[in-house]
Amino acid sequence: MQDTLQDHHTSISIAGRRICIFRFADDIDLLAGTNTKLQDLTGKLTQSTGSFGMEVSTEKSKVMVNSKDETQAVIYMNGQQLEEVGSFTYLGGSIQRMVLAGRKY
C-alpha cells in the first residue's frame, strides 16, 4: 500500500492534516480532489493488489462525491463504472454527502 500512495498528494484535509486514504483491515476508502486523481489512485490500488494475487471487489466498491459543484463521479475499476452513492458505512459509522440549502457539498 505504501508503494501505491507514494506519489499521491491530495487536496483533502481534515483538521489541517492531508488525508488520501482511510484503511482498517480489509476496508479501504480512497480520497481525492478530482475524478482524474481518484481514477489514478483506484488504478494504482487494483494494480498493487493484483501483484499480490488479490482482487478488489467492483461489486462492493462505490464512489461518493462531496463537492460544492454539481459534480458526478465517473470512476472505473476493472472495466466497470463504479456506482455513485450518497452515503456509506465505514467501521460502523455512516459517512454522508453534505447537503446544505438544497445543494450537495
Jmol script that loads the backbone (N, CA, C; Angstrom):
load data "model"
ATOM      1  N   MET A   1       0.825  -1.188   0.000  1.00  0.00           N
ATOM      2  CA  MET A   1       0.000   0.000   0.000  1.00  0.00           C
ATOM      3  C   MET A   1       0.871   1.254   0.000  1.00  0.00           C
ATOM      4  N   GLN A   2       1.993   1.217   0.702  1.00  0.00           N
ATOM      5  CA  GLN A   2       2.873   2.381   0.732  1.00  0.00           C
ATOM      6  C   GLN A   2       3.343   2.749  -0.671  1.00  0.00           C
ATOM      7  N   ASP A   3       3.673   1.732  -1.494  1.00  0.00           N
ATOM      8  CA  ASP A   3       4.098   1.992  -2.868  1.00  0.00           C
ATOM      9  C   ASP A   3       2.981   2.639  -3.671  1.00  0.00           C
ATOM     10  N   THR A   4       1.766   2.206  -3.446  1.00  0.00           N
ATOM     11  CA  THR A   4       0.614   2.734  -4.169  1.00  0.00           C
ATOM     12  C   THR A   4       0.427   4.216  -3.883  1.00  0.00           C
ATOM     13  N   LEU A   5       0.614   4.622  -2.649  1.00  0.00           N
ATOM     14  CA  LEU A   5       0.359   6.003  -2.229  1.00  0.00           C
ATOM     15  C   LEU A   5       1.583   6.904  -2.279  1.00  0.00           C
ATOM     16  N   GLN A   6       2.728   6.347  -2.622  1.00  0.00           N
ATOM     17  CA  GLN A   6       3.986   7.083  -2.547  1.00  0.00           C
ATOM     18  C   GLN A   6       3.945   8.436  -3.259  1.00  0.00           C
ATOM     19  N   ASP A   7       3.405   8.496  -4.465  1.00  0.00           N
ATOM     20  CA  ASP A   7       3.402   9.741  -5.234  1.00  0.00           C
ATOM     21  C   ASP A   7       2.058  10.458  -5.220  1.00  0.00           C
ATOM     22  N   HIS A   8       1.113   9.990  -4.407  1.00  0.00           N
ATOM     23  CA  HIS A   8      -0.215  10.602  -4.382  1.00  0.00           C
ATOM     24  C   HIS A   8      -0.246  11.738  -3.366  1.00  0.00           C
ATOM     25  N   HIS A   9      -0.595  12.915  -3.834  1.00  0.00           N
ATOM     26  CA  HIS A   9      -0.729  14.089  -2.970  1.00  0.00           C
ATOM     27  C   HIS A   9      -2.166  14.571  -3.095  1.00  0.00           C
ATOM     28  N   THR A  10      -2.841  14.725  -1.993  1.00  0.00           N
ATOM     29  CA  THR A  10      -4.254  15.069  -2.005  1.00  0.00           C
ATOM     30  C   THR A  10      -4.491  16.524  -1.628  1.00  0.00           C
ATOM     31  N   SER A  11      -5.639  17.035  -2.071  1.00  0.00           N
ATOM     32  CA  SER A  11      -6.038  18.391  -1.696  1.00  0.00           C
ATOM     33  C   SER A  11      -7.047  18.347  -0.554  1.00  0.00           C
ATOM     34  N   ILE A  12      -7.345  17.164  -0.050  1.00  0.00           N
ATOM     35  CA  ILE A  12      -8.334  16.999   1.017  1.00  0.00           C
ATOM     36  C   ILE A  12      -7.627  17.044   2.366  1.00  0.00           C
ATOM     37  N   SER A  13      -8.192  17.830   3.283  1.00  0.00           N
ATOM     38  CA  SER A  13      -7.602  17.880   4.615  1.00  0.00           C
ATOM     39  C   SER A  13      -8.697  17.825   5.669  1.00  0.00           C
ATOM     40  N   ILE A  14      -8.370  17.217   6.773  1.00  0.00           N
ATOM     41  CA  ILE A  14      -9.250  17.142   7.936  1.00  0.00           C
ATOM     42  C   ILE A  14      -8.442  17.663   9.108  1.00  0.00           C
ATOM     43  N   ALA A  15      -8.943  18.715   9.740  1.00  0.00           N
ATOM     44  CA  ALA A  15      -8.257  19.374  10.854  1.00  0.00           C
ATOM     45  C   ALA A  15      -6.820  19.745  10.485  1.00  0.00           C
ATOM     46  N   GLY A  16      -6.646  20.199   9.233  1.00  0.00           N
ATOM     47  CA  GLY A  16      -5.343  20.650   8.778  1.00  0.00           C
ATOM     48  C   GLY A  16      -4.388  19.560   8.339  1.00  0.00           C
ATOM     49  N   ARG A  17      -4.788  18.301   8.444  1.00  0.00           N
ATOM     50  CA  ARG A  17      -3.925  17.181   8.046  1.00  0.00           C
ATOM     51  C   ARG A  17      -4.410  16.616   6.714  1.00  0.00           C
ATOM     52  N   ARG A  18      -3.506  16.495   5.747  1.00  0.00           N
ATOM     53  CA  ARG A  18      -3.868  15.969   4.427  1.00  0.00           C
ATOM     54  C   ARG A  18      -4.168  14.474   4.523  1.00  0.00           C
ATOM     55  N   ILE A  19      -5.309  14.087   3.947  1.00  0.00           N
ATOM     56  CA  ILE A  19      -5.784  12.710   4.024  1.00  0.00           C
ATOM     57  C   ILE A  19      -6.072  12.209   2.615  1.00  0.00           C
ATOM     58  N   CYS A  20      -5.570  11.018   2.273  1.00  0.00           N
ATOM     59  CA  CYS A  20      -5.877  10.446   0.961  1.00  0.00           C
ATOM     60  C   CYS A  20      -6.448   9.032   1.070  1.00  0.00           C
ATOM     61  N   ILE A  21      -6.468   8.474   2.269  1.00  0.00           N
ATOM     62  CA  ILE A  21      -6.975   7.116   2.421  1.00  0.00           C
ATOM     63  C   ILE A  21      -7.371   6.862   3.869  1.00  0.00           C
ATOM     64  N   PHE A  22      -8.465   6.122   4.035  1.00  0.00           N
ATOM     65  CA  PHE A  22      -8.822   5.549   5.330  1.00  0.00           C
ATOM     66  C   PHE A  22      -8.657   4.045   5.141  1.00  0.00           C
ATOM     67  N   ARG A  23      -7.990   3.378   6.057  1.00  0.00           N
ATOM     68  CA  ARG A  23      -7.867   1.927   5.922  1.00  0.00           C
ATOM     69  C   ARG A  23      -7.828   1.270   7.289  1.00  0.00           C
ATOM     70  N   PHE A  24      -8.496   0.127   7.355  1.00  0.00           N
ATOM     71  CA  PHE A  24      -8.510  -0.694   8.548  1.00  0.00           C
ATOM     72  C   PHE A  24      -8.806  -2.111   8.099  1.00  0.00           C
ATOM     73  N   ALA A  25      -7.898  -3.017   8.366  1.00  0.00           N
ATOM     74  CA  ALA A  25      -8.034  -4.421   7.943  1.00  0.00           C
ATOM     75  C   ALA A  25      -8.277  -4.463   6.437  1.00  0.00           C
ATOM     76  N   ASP A  26      -9.435  -4.992   6.003  1.00  0.00           N
ATOM     77  CA  ASP A  26      -9.692  -5.078   4.561  1.00  0.00           C
ATOM     78  C   ASP A  26     -10.622  -3.976   4.059  1.00  0.00           C
ATOM     79  N   ASP A  27     -10.873  -2.958   4.883  1.00  0.00           N
ATOM     80  CA  ASP A  27     -11.684  -1.809   4.464  1.00  0.00           C
ATOM     81  C   ASP A  27     -10.760  -0.678   4.037  1.00  0.00           C
ATOM     82  N   ILE A  28     -10.932  -0.222   2.799  1.00  0.00           N
ATOM     83  CA  ILE A  28     -10.106   0.862   2.276  1.00  0.00           C
ATOM     84  C   ILE A  28     -11.021   1.899   1.637  1.00  0.00           C
ATOM     85  N   ASP A  29     -10.851   3.147   2.015  1.00  0.00           N
ATOM     86  CA  ASP A  29     -11.576   4.262   1.402  1.00  0.00           C
ATOM     87  C   ASP A  29     -10.553   5.238   0.864  1.00  0.00           C
ATOM     88  N   LEU A  30     -10.608   5.473  -0.449  1.00  0.00           N
ATOM     89  CA  LEU A  30      -9.675   6.382  -1.111  1.00  0.00           C
ATOM     90  C   LEU A  30     -10.302   7.769  -1.200  1.00  0.00           C
ATOM     91  N   LEU A  31      -9.503   8.810  -1.054  1.00  0.00           N
ATOM     92  CA  LEU A  31      -9.969  10.186  -1.119  1.00  0.00           C
ATOM     93  C   LEU A  31      -9.131  10.955  -2.126  1.00  0.00           C
ATOM     94  N   ALA A  32      -9.799  11.748  -2.962  1.00  0.00           N
ATOM     95  CA  ALA A  32      -9.081  12.568  -3.934  1.00  0.00           C
ATOM     96  C   ALA A  32      -9.919  13.791  -4.261  1.00  0.00           C
ATOM     97  N   GLY A  33      -9.252  14.836  -4.731  1.00  0.00           N
ATOM     98  CA  GLY A  33      -9.915  16.101  -5.020  1.00  0.00           C
ATOM     99  C   GLY A  33     -10.569  16.177  -6.389  1.00  0.00           C
ATOM    100  N   THR A  34     -10.223  15.270  -7.303  1.00  0.00           N
ATOM    101  CA  THR A  34     -10.806  15.275  -8.651  1.00  0.00           C
ATOM    102  C   THR A  34     -11.066  13.858  -9.120  1.00  0.00           C
ATOM    103  N   ASN A  35     -11.933  13.734 -10.142  1.00  0.00           N
ATOM    104  CA  ASN A  35     -12.180  12.425 -10.753  1.00  0.00           C
ATOM    105  C   ASN A  35     -10.879  11.829 -11.273  1.00  0.00           C
ATOM    106  N   THR A  36     -10.070  12.652 -11.921  1.00  0.00           N
ATOM    107  CA  THR A  36      -8.822  12.170 -12.513  1.00  0.00           C
ATOM    108  C   THR A  36      -7.892  11.592 -11.455  1.00  0.00           C
ATOM    109  N   LYS A  37      -7.744  12.312 -10.350  1.00  0.00           N
ATOM    110  CA  LYS A  37      -6.874  11.826  -9.281  1.00  0.00           C
ATOM    111  C   LYS A  37      -7.424  10.567  -8.626  1.00  0.00           C
ATOM    112  N   LEU A  38      -8.751  10.502  -8.456  1.00  0.00           N
ATOM    113  CA  LEU A  38      -9.348   9.309  -7.861  1.00  0.00           C
ATOM    114  C   LEU A  38      -9.230   8.122  -8.807  1.00  0.00           C
ATOM    115  N   GLN A  39      -9.409   8.356 -10.099  1.00  0.00           N
ATOM    116  CA  GLN A  39      -9.257   7.272 -11.071  1.00  0.00           C
ATOM    117  C   GLN A  39      -7.824   6.747 -11.061  1.00  0.00           C
ATOM    118  N   ASP A  40      -6.860   7.655 -10.986  1.00  0.00           N
ATOM    119  CA  ASP A  40      -5.454   7.258 -10.935  1.00  0.00           C
ATOM    120  C   ASP A  40      -5.172   6.432  -9.684  1.00  0.00           C
ATOM    121  N   LEU A  41      -5.663   6.882  -8.546  1.00  0.00           N
ATOM    122  CA  LEU A  41      -5.446   6.169  -7.288  1.00  0.00           C
ATOM    123  C   LEU A  41      -6.132   4.807  -7.304  1.00  0.00           C
ATOM    124  N   THR A  42      -7.331   4.749  -7.862  1.00  0.00           N
ATOM    125  CA  THR A  42      -8.057   3.484  -7.973  1.00  0.00           C
ATOM    126  C   THR A  42      -7.287   2.499  -8.848  1.00  0.00           C
ATOM    127  N   GLY A  43      -6.750   2.981  -9.963  1.00  0.00           N
ATOM    128  CA  GLY A  43      -5.955   2.134 -10.842  1.00  0.00           C
ATOM    129  C   GLY A  43      -4.702   1.614 -10.152  1.00  0.00           C
ATOM    130  N   LYS A  44      -4.038   2.475  -9.404  1.00  0.00           N
ATOM    131  CA  LYS A  44      -2.840   2.060  -8.671  1.00  0.00           C
ATOM    132  C   LYS A  44      -3.184   1.009  -7.619  1.00  0.00           C
ATOM    133  N   LEU A  45      -4.321   1.181  -6.948  1.00  0.00           N
ATOM    134  CA  LEU A  45      -4.736   0.213  -5.934  1.00  0.00           C
ATOM    135  C   LEU A  45      -4.994  -1.158  -6.559  1.00  0.00           C
ATOM    136  N   THR A  46      -5.746  -1.208  -7.650  1.00  0.00           N
ATOM    137  CA  THR A  46      -6.052  -2.505  -8.269  1.00  0.00           C
ATOM    138  C   THR A  46      -4.790  -3.157  -8.827  1.00  0.00           C
ATOM    139  N   GLN A  47      -3.884  -2.352  -9.348  1.00  0.00           N
ATOM    140  CA  GLN A  47      -2.626  -2.895  -9.870  1.00  0.00           C
ATOM    141  C   GLN A  47      -1.768  -3.439  -8.719  1.00  0.00           C
ATOM    142  N   SER A  48      -1.686  -2.696  -7.642  1.00  0.00           N
ATOM    143  CA  SER A  48      -0.882  -3.110  -6.494  1.00  0.00           C
ATOM    144  C   SER A  48      -1.432  -4.387  -5.851  1.00  0.00           C
ATOM    145  N   THR A  49      -2.726  -4.442  -5.635  1.00  0.00           N
ATOM    146  CA  THR A  49      -3.309  -5.639  -5.027  1.00  0.00           C
ATOM    147  C   THR A  49      -3.174  -6.838  -5.956  1.00  0.00           C
ATOM    148  N   GLY A  50      -3.314  -6.602  -7.256  1.00  0.00           N
ATOM    149  CA  GLY A  50      -3.176  -7.683  -8.230  1.00  0.00           C
ATOM    150  C   GLY A  50      -1.787  -8.291  -8.233  1.00  0.00           C
ATOM    151  N   SER A  51      -0.771  -7.480  -7.968  1.00  0.00           N
ATOM    152  CA  SER A  51       0.594  -8.004  -7.943  1.00  0.00           C
ATOM    153  C   SER A  51       0.811  -8.954  -6.769  1.00  0.00           C
ATOM    154  N   PHE A  52      -0.087  -8.928  -5.773  1.00  0.00           N
ATOM    155  CA  PHE A  52      -0.022  -9.850  -4.635  1.00  0.00           C
ATOM    156  C   PHE A  52      -1.070 -10.952  -4.736  1.00  0.00           C
ATOM    157  N   GLY A  53      -1.707 -11.065  -5.913  1.00  0.00           N
ATOM    158  CA  GLY A  53      -2.705 -12.112  -6.122  1.00  0.00           C
ATOM    159  C   GLY A  53      -4.052 -11.819  -5.490  1.00  0.00           C
ATOM    160  N   MET A  54      -4.286 -10.559  -5.132  1.00  0.00           N
ATOM    161  CA  MET A  54      -5.572 -10.173  -4.534  1.00  0.00           C
ATOM    162  C   MET A  54      -6.388  -9.385  -5.547  1.00  0.00           C
ATOM    163  N   GLU A  55      -7.686  -9.289  -5.302  1.00  0.00           N
ATOM    164  CA  GLU A  55      -8.557  -8.548  -6.197  1.00  0.00           C
ATOM    165  C   GLU A  55      -9.503  -7.665  -5.389  1.00  0.00           C
ATOM    166  N   VAL A  56      -9.698  -6.434  -5.826  1.00  0.00           N
ATOM    167  CA  VAL A  56     -10.638  -5.521  -5.189  1.00  0.00           C
ATOM    168  C   VAL A  56     -12.012  -5.780  -5.799  1.00  0.00           C
ATOM    169  N   SER A  57     -13.022  -5.931  -4.985  1.00  0.00           N
ATOM    170  CA  SER A  57     -14.374  -6.223  -5.454  1.00  0.00           C
ATOM    171  C   SER A  57     -15.016  -4.986  -6.085  1.00  0.00           C
ATOM    172  N   THR A  58     -15.365  -5.090  -7.372  1.00  0.00           N
ATOM    173  CA  THR A  58     -16.067  -3.981  -8.017  1.00  0.00           C
ATOM    174  C   THR A  58     -17.508  -3.900  -7.534  1.00  0.00           C
ATOM    175  N   GLU A  59     -18.079  -5.014  -7.100  1.00  0.00           N
ATOM    176  CA  GLU A  59     -19.451  -5.000  -6.570  1.00  0.00           C
ATOM    177  C   GLU A  59     -19.537  -4.228  -5.263  1.00  0.00           C
ATOM    178  N   LYS A  60     -18.543  -4.364  -4.414  1.00  0.00           N
ATOM    179  CA  LYS A  60     -18.549  -3.696  -3.115  1.00  0.00           C
ATOM    180  C   LYS A  60     -18.001  -2.274  -3.184  1.00  0.00           C
ATOM    181  N   SER A  61     -17.293  -1.933  -4.249  1.00  0.00           N
ATOM    182  CA  SER A  61     -16.677  -0.615  -4.377  1.00  0.00           C
ATOM    183  C   SER A  61     -17.690   0.410  -4.865  1.00  0.00           C
ATOM    184  N   LYS A  62     -17.753   1.542  -4.208  1.00  0.00           N
ATOM    185  CA  LYS A  62     -18.684   2.625  -4.531  1.00  0.00           C
ATOM    186  C   LYS A  62     -17.923   3.944  -4.560  1.00  0.00           C
ATOM    187  N   VAL A  63     -18.561   4.974  -5.083  1.00  0.00           N
ATOM    188  CA  VAL A  63     -17.978   6.316  -5.149  1.00  0.00           C
ATOM    189  C   VAL A  63     -18.966   7.298  -4.538  1.00  0.00           C
ATOM    190  N   MET A  64     -18.452   8.255  -3.754  1.00  0.00           N
ATOM    191  CA  MET A  64     -19.290   9.317  -3.212  1.00  0.00           C
ATOM    192  C   MET A  64     -18.599  10.650  -3.457  1.00  0.00           C
ATOM    193  N   VAL A  65     -19.341  11.610  -3.981  1.00  0.00           N
ATOM    194  CA  VAL A  65     -18.825  12.954  -4.227  1.00  0.00           C
ATOM    195  C   VAL A  65     -19.310  13.864  -3.112  1.00  0.00           C
ATOM    196  N   ASN A  66     -18.411  14.679  -2.606  1.00  0.00           N
ATOM    197  CA  ASN A  66     -18.762  15.678  -1.613  1.00  0.00           C
ATOM    198  C   ASN A  66     -18.126  16.984  -2.069  1.00  0.00           C
ATOM    199  N   SER A  67     -18.870  17.749  -2.872  1.00  0.00           N
ATOM    200  CA  SER A  67     -18.309  18.926  -3.526  1.00  0.00           C
ATOM    201  C   SER A  67     -19.327  20.058  -3.565  1.00  0.00           C
ATOM    202  N   LYS A  68     -18.846  21.285  -3.615  1.00  0.00           N
ATOM    203  CA  LYS A  68     -19.723  22.438  -3.773  1.00  0.00           C
ATOM    204  C   LYS A  68     -20.271  22.518  -5.187  1.00  0.00           C
ATOM    205  N   ASP A  69     -19.576  21.905  -6.121  1.00  0.00           N
ATOM    206  CA  ASP A  69     -20.019  21.897  -7.521  1.00  0.00           C
ATOM    207  C   ASP A  69     -20.950  20.724  -7.764  1.00  0.00           C
ATOM    208  N   GLU A  70     -21.786  20.847  -8.769  1.00  0.00           N
ATOM    209  CA  GLU A  70     -22.643  19.733  -9.173  1.00  0.00           C
ATOM    210  C   GLU A  70     -21.772  18.749  -9.960  1.00  0.00           C
ATOM    211  N   THR A  71     -21.046  17.946  -9.253  1.00  0.00           N
ATOM    212  CA  THR A  71     -20.081  17.040  -9.849  1.00  0.00           C
ATOM    213  C   THR A  71     -20.615  15.619  -9.800  1.00  0.00           C
ATOM    214  N   GLN A  72     -20.353  14.874 -10.859  1.00  0.00           N
ATOM    215  CA  GLN A  72     -20.709  13.459 -10.898  1.00  0.00           C
ATOM    216  C   GLN A  72     -19.420  12.660 -10.926  1.00  0.00           C
ATOM    217  N   ALA A  73     -19.388  11.576 -10.191  1.00  0.00           N
ATOM    218  CA  ALA A  73     -18.205  10.719 -10.171  1.00  0.00           C
ATOM    219  C   ALA A  73     -18.290   9.715 -11.313  1.00  0.00           C
ATOM    220  N   VAL A  74     -17.245   9.654 -12.095  1.00  0.00           N
ATOM    221  CA  VAL A  74     -17.153   8.668 -13.165  1.00  0.00           C
ATOM    222  C   VAL A  74     -15.817   7.957 -12.976  1.00  0.00           C
ATOM    223  N   ILE A  75     -15.862   6.875 -12.206  1.00  0.00           N
ATOM    224  CA  ILE A  75     -14.661   6.119 -11.864  1.00  0.00           C
ATOM    225  C   ILE A  75     -14.857   4.675 -12.304  1.00  0.00           C
ATOM    226  N   TYR A  76     -13.835   4.140 -12.963  1.00  0.00           N
ATOM    227  CA  TYR A  76     -13.884   2.758 -13.444  1.00  0.00           C
ATOM    228  C   TYR A  76     -12.888   1.896 -12.687  1.00  0.00           C
ATOM    229  N   MET A  77     -13.307   0.656 -12.433  1.00  0.00           N
ATOM    230  CA  MET A  77     -12.433  -0.333 -11.829  1.00  0.00           C
ATOM    231  C   MET A  77     -12.646  -1.644 -12.566  1.00  0.00           C
ATOM    232  N   ASN A  78     -11.580  -2.221 -13.057  1.00  0.00           N
ATOM    233  CA  ASN A  78     -11.655  -3.474 -13.813  1.00  0.00           C
ATOM    234  C   ASN A  78     -12.655  -3.376 -14.965  1.00  0.00           C
ATOM    235  N   GLY A  79     -12.688  -2.214 -15.621  1.00  0.00           N
ATOM    236  CA  GLY A  79     -13.552  -2.018 -16.783  1.00  0.00           C
ATOM    237  C   GLY A  79     -15.007  -1.711 -16.469  1.00  0.00           C
ATOM    238  N   GLN A  80     -15.381  -1.630 -15.202  1.00  0.00           N
ATOM    239  CA  GLN A  80     -16.763  -1.339 -14.812  1.00  0.00           C
ATOM    240  C   GLN A  80     -16.833   0.018 -14.131  1.00  0.00           C
ATOM    241  N   GLN A  81     -17.872   0.799 -14.476  1.00  0.00           N
ATOM    242  CA  GLN A  81     -18.075   2.076 -13.797  1.00  0.00           C
ATOM    243  C   GLN A  81     -18.626   1.797 -12.407  1.00  0.00           C
ATOM    244  N   LEU A  82     -18.041   2.437 -11.398  1.00  0.00           N
ATOM    245  CA  LEU A  82     -18.490   2.240 -10.026  1.00  0.00           C
ATOM    246  C   LEU A  82     -19.753   3.042  -9.749  1.00  0.00           C
ATOM    247  N   GLU A  83     -20.607   2.482  -8.924  1.00  0.00           N
ATOM    248  CA  GLU A  83     -21.866   3.128  -8.545  1.00  0.00           C
ATOM    249  C   GLU A  83     -21.586   4.324  -7.637  1.00  0.00           C
ATOM    250  N   GLU A  84     -22.289   5.434  -7.898  1.00  0.00           N
ATOM    251  CA  GLU A  84     -22.182   6.609  -7.037  1.00  0.00           C
ATOM    252  C   GLU A  84     -23.254   6.533  -5.962  1.00  0.00           C
ATOM    253  N   VAL A  85     -22.869   6.787  -4.709  1.00  0.00           N
ATOM    254  CA  VAL A  85     -23.796   6.717  -3.580  1.00  0.00           C
ATOM    255  C   VAL A  85     -23.783   8.035  -2.819  1.00  0.00           C
ATOM    256  N   GLY A  86     -24.804   8.249  -2.000  1.00  0.00           N
ATOM    257  CA  GLY A  86     -24.900   9.455  -1.185  1.00  0.00           C
ATOM    258  C   GLY A  86     -24.395   9.256   0.229  1.00  0.00           C
ATOM    259  N   SER A  87     -24.137   7.987   0.605  1.00  0.00           N
ATOM    260  CA  SER A  87     -23.607   7.684   1.929  1.00  0.00           C
ATOM    261  C   SER A  87     -22.998   6.288   1.903  1.00  0.00           C
ATOM    262  N   PHE A  88     -22.157   6.022   2.895  1.00  0.00           N
ATOM    263  CA  PHE A  88     -21.616   4.673   3.061  1.00  0.00           C
ATOM    264  C   PHE A  88     -21.242   4.478   4.518  1.00  0.00           C
ATOM    265  N   THR A  89     -21.045   3.240   4.901  1.00  0.00           N
ATOM    266  CA  THR A  89     -20.685   2.913   6.273  1.00  0.00           C
ATOM    267  C   THR A  89     -19.217   2.553   6.323  1.00  0.00           C
ATOM    268  N   TYR A  90     -18.502   3.159   7.258  1.00  0.00           N
ATOM    269  CA  TYR A  90     -17.095   2.855   7.463  1.00  0.00           C
ATOM    270  C   TYR A  90     -16.874   2.593   8.938  1.00  0.00           C
ATOM    271  N   LEU A  91     -16.426   1.399   9.269  1.00  0.00           N
ATOM    272  CA  LEU A  91     -16.195   0.974  10.645  1.00  0.00           C
ATOM    273  C   LEU A  91     -17.404   1.240  11.536  1.00  0.00           C
ATOM    274  N   GLY A  92     -18.584   0.963  11.003  1.00  0.00           N
ATOM    275  CA  GLY A  92     -19.823   1.084  11.760  1.00  0.00           C
ATOM    276  C   GLY A  92     -20.423   2.478  11.792  1.00  0.00           C
ATOM    277  N   GLY A  93     -19.738   3.461  11.244  1.00  0.00           N
ATOM    278  CA  GLY A  93     -20.248   4.834  11.227  1.00  0.00           C
ATOM    279  C   GLY A  93     -20.713   5.223   9.837  1.00  0.00           C
ATOM    280  N   SER A  94     -21.738   6.040   9.771  1.00  0.00           N
ATOM    281  CA  SER A  94     -22.284   6.484   8.492  1.00  0.00           C
ATOM    282  C   SER A  94     -21.600   7.765   8.032  1.00  0.00           C
ATOM    283  N   ILE A  95     -21.090   7.737   6.813  1.00  0.00           N
ATOM    284  CA  ILE A  95     -20.492   8.919   6.199  1.00  0.00           C
ATOM    285  C   ILE A  95     -21.442   9.350   5.095  1.00  0.00           C
ATOM    286  N   GLN A  96     -21.932  10.584   5.178  1.00  0.00           N
ATOM    287  CA  GLN A  96     -22.947  11.054   4.242  1.00  0.00           C
ATOM    288  C   GLN A  96     -22.480  12.303   3.513  1.00  0.00           C
ATOM    289  N   ARG A  97     -22.981  12.413   2.270  1.00  0.00           N
ATOM    290  CA  ARG A  97     -22.736  13.614   1.484  1.00  0.00           C
ATOM    291  C   ARG A  97     -23.463  14.766   2.185  1.00  0.00           C
ATOM    292  N   MET A  98     -22.778  15.881   2.300  1.00  0.00           N
ATOM    293  CA  MET A  98     -23.387  17.032   2.948  1.00  0.00           C
ATOM    294  C   MET A  98     -24.340  17.726   2.001  1.00  0.00           C
ATOM    295  N   VAL A  99     -25.517  18.094   2.496  1.00  0.00           N
ATOM    296  CA  VAL A  99     -26.486  18.840   1.698  1.00  0.00           C
ATOM    297  C   VAL A  99     -26.857  20.077   2.503  1.00  0.00           C
ATOM    298  N   LEU A 100     -26.698  21.237   1.883  1.00  0.00           N
ATOM    299  CA  LEU A 100     -26.988  22.497   2.566  1.00  0.00           C
ATOM    300  C   LEU A 100     -27.812  23.368   1.628  1.00  0.00           C
ATOM    301  N   ALA A 101     -28.993  23.743   2.054  1.00  0.00           N
ATOM    302  CA  ALA A 101     -29.877  24.615   1.269  1.00  0.00           C
ATOM    303  C   ALA A 101     -30.095  24.063  -0.129  1.00  0.00           C
ATOM    304  N   GLY A 102     -30.338  22.762  -0.208  1.00  0.00           N
ATOM    305  CA  GLY A 102     -30.655  22.149  -1.480  1.00  0.00           C
ATOM    306  C   GLY A 102     -29.456  21.857  -2.373  1.00  0.00           C
ATOM    307  N   ARG A 103     -28.260  22.212  -1.938  1.00  0.00           N
ATOM    308  CA  ARG A 103     -27.051  21.961  -2.727  1.00  0.00           C
ATOM    309  C   ARG A 103     -26.220  20.877  -2.059  1.00  0.00           C
ATOM    310  N   LYS A 104     -25.622  20.053  -2.867  1.00  0.00           N
ATOM    311  CA  LYS A 104     -24.764  18.988  -2.344  1.00  0.00           C
ATOM    312  C   LYS A 104     -23.380  19.563  -2.061  1.00  0.00           C
ATOM    313  N   TYR A 105     -22.794  19.152  -0.939  1.00  0.00           N
ATOM    314  CA  TYR A 105     -21.432  19.559  -0.585  1.00  0.00           C
ATOM    315  C   TYR A 105     -20.633  18.338  -0.214  1.00  0.00           C
TER     316      TYR A 105
END
end "model"
wireframe off; spacefill off
backbone 0.3
color backbone group
